[in-house]
Amino acid sequence: MTPFLFAMVASFVAATGSRDQLLVAGLRARLGPSLPLLLIAVASAAMTAFIAAWFGGRLAQDLSRDASTMFVAIAMLLAVFECAWPNRETTPVEPTRSLFAVALVLFLRQLTDASRFLVAAFAVALASPMLAGAGGALGGAAAVAVGWALGGALSSRLPLRALRLGLAAILFLLAIWLALTARGLIG
């Protein structure tokens, strides 16, 4: 149950203010409350979480304990860069109404975001890819659902940039601690 809970919380927190959440919020603001948009965003979040967990599960089979700890540290560093990177994207002025195009863009964005790096890390570290994938799917789905529910008000209601930078700082410290542990330099 621990991989499920860790992946769910980490995925939700890491997806707060992410590119996919902002895209869903922006499209909802421009297109109105579209249920198909919400369903596509939730399905994409679930698929990408399970892909990340599958990848982590495959790696967990081949890595030693120290190597898996180092992988988790590297995954966290990738999440740090993704969280700290400024999001300068804007919602298209004339967004497409093609659900396939929206699904493709969301899928590709989510596949390489901080949430999925963390899901893969939990799948490796806790050797339970199915639970990590389910938790990541639920956390990611909740994050895009919040973006859909708030729409254009998302950016004005939450200090998204400050939240993302704070998360990046916490993940950076954890990644350094894990890397030093894997190398045997600390406890």
Secondary structure, 3 states (H helix, E strand, C coil): CHHHHHHHHHHHHHHCCCHHHHHHHHHHHHHCCCHHHHHHHHHHHHHHHHHHHHHHHHHHHHCCHHHHHHHHHHHHHHHHHHHHCCCCCCCCCCCCCCHHHHHHHHHHHHHCCHHHHHHHHHHHHHCCHHHHHHHHHHHHHHHHHHHHHHHHHHHHHCCHHHHHHHHHHHHHHHHHHHHHHHCCCCC
